[in-house]
């Protein structure tokens, strides 16, 4: 059922036929040109489908979702935990273009993390995990195979 | 052998500006470990700024004027003895004796005894209500006498005399200046300049009597009657003698040091007196038959003396006595040979009687070198002319162009590039062009940094424009583009963007970026533009189009703390709060387990709120009548106040009502940076208004307005902007001031730094705000009226809007809370747990 819906392949969505793509939130939860935070893991609540077909037990994770409606890639997902500031605040950072790259500036100490791969621009040894995301119609999907 | 015994015993006699500078120099050369320094100071307080003495009447306090303090001297390893002076120097046994009776051995002595005011021996000059103008005590006495006087006379029409006249006038007295010479400021000005100065001063209501010799002063019915040669007389309530200074050389004379015929301790170019172990510096010293009564040459002597003590070959070879100042509001400048007395001197004079400007250049016979100049009414060319004179630079083909008004805006101002490296740029701190060039090359790339490192332009500030030119030119020469572009996405300064947004009526960031920017924007340009949009159009900051532009604090209208939780600050205007509201704050804090702390701005900060709790907390606060305090925004924070005349026995105005009025007027104004204000009910200044961006201090006639103060990392004392304002004028000036700042400041620039970088400084600001020089005041007021009229409590609007509230969810897909935010108790209140504490909690759970 899910795959049927996804195959309609609207603009900016990708053809998702594999069962690891699971819904994480609604499109209306996203904020244009800004970030929100979603929870993922085995205690995830009723509002979304959480069954994990891979059978892995997934620890709770906060994921920052950034929605850039005017970009080629509209949706980015990185860890919400800022390892430098030691706080879960990345989703509340501002989207900033730095040296031609799209980044999020963490609100506490303003380190920039590249949206595409999570690498910290000020210290490339630090990297946030990133997650493949997809939007289809009103639902936002995450590739649960990539959640460690 | 103790270490002390190896130290040389140095006695410094006198702790005025020059004596203080000597100690500063000695310390900056790290010499204090090698000298055991004892300072004798005849006055009851350590050195203070005598150059700006008159500001004492304009609201400056003794602390403001203070240069040295005992604690600092101690840190420098010097002992200072106040109210104690040396009465005898025994050169044979190398000891000095103080009034306290103590005798001290010495290795070397620095005489920095300064000068005393000359009081002509007119019969009756010792009457009560006859004063001199030299120390803070003198000013206190003058102030007290002026309070019960209607008129006052200054004897002496020189530089200091006119200062004193200015003070009497400011104290509200009918003011006379009596001068025996034919003109005012006879030393610095020629006849033409002097005549114009007189005209201008008389136009201000000061009565000038030249060619007038006082023969007798006598008390008549509680007044003073002055009788002049020729039979005229004048009745007055008080007299100030300001007829020049005399070097304080008695001590030197008594111990047999060589002194000049008309006073002054003779020194050579090493600043040594006739006894090589005794130096003399400042106004007590006589070098080549000359006394140097300005602070810059005094400082130069102090530096020479220090260098000589260290065995270096630095010499004092006389000094330039050029000077630029504002007397009774009239700009006056005098350079070099102002009278044209040099052989073969030729003059070029420009007079504009209409606007009251007099300019005169003295050149050598072939018109190639500038020997001197006189400027009255407009000293705009002073810096350029001074550089020509000091550096012996060849004048342009038509030197008259230098003083003629520019017809096409092309005054041939001397470019910084034309100056040799040796040219002195800042004479107060003896900074040469070469030094400035060096620090720029070493990496100081802003004016503020250069000032910090070199101290240039931090004295009288007269060289500010020239300094900026040199720095700009050097940066350009280093291949650095001197630009104030906002960031990589906009090739405009904040001020230019403000103008573009206003003129083109741009309402969104996207529109601005499309039309005038490049790329996608960043965390620098987004909030800056958001702030400009808010200053101009004042839409809610959480409107769809503005959402992505705000810093997290603005987005969530609270201040993020280190663990990702927020603090909440309700507005408490003027720091006034009812018991009922206090209880509500307490109850809210208890209910949500918040840490409470009183802020420096007289309000209460509630810490530890989780993102999702903010709307609930605010809905309770709003129900109780609170509004947002904008603690998260670059906007007006608080208006601090004292209780004022309502309760305080010293208060002269109702400072709380004024603070409430001001806070309620400007709350919500978005600006380049945060704005803090304060209102004090009397000159005791309990609200600390002089450390705020806008400070208001009550006087018995109204309000004094101070601007551009700052506390924090770079404290700056606010400048007195206008005095004795009535309520409506005060508000009008603040309206204009704030909007002018909002319009012209750079990104994240506080008012203090803004003013320091404003060409023309405080005077220019006064011209814009008070005299409406730019003709923009109506517009500034209208713009402020718009902001005031469209104010909304951002939180009140937000809690009534479900769309806006959606953002206040920790997780968009879950009701769980962030388990990484953990609090522990300390002193009965919550605080964020440390990383170790969080690990422990997780393990025990």
Interface residues (C-beta under 8 A of the other chain):
Chain A: X24 X25 X26 X29 X30 X31 X32 X33 X34 X36 X37 X38 X39 X43 X44 X45 X47 X48 X60 X62 X65 X81 X85 X86 X87 X88 X89 X92 X93 X94 X95 X96 X97 X98 X100 X102 X105 X107 X108 X110
Chain B: X488 X489 X519 X520 X521 X522 X523 X524 X526 X527 X544 X547 X548 X549 X550 X551 X552 X553 X555 X556 X560 X562 X563 X564 X611 X806 X807 X809 X810 X811 X812 X813 X814 X815 X816 X818 X819 X820 X821 X835
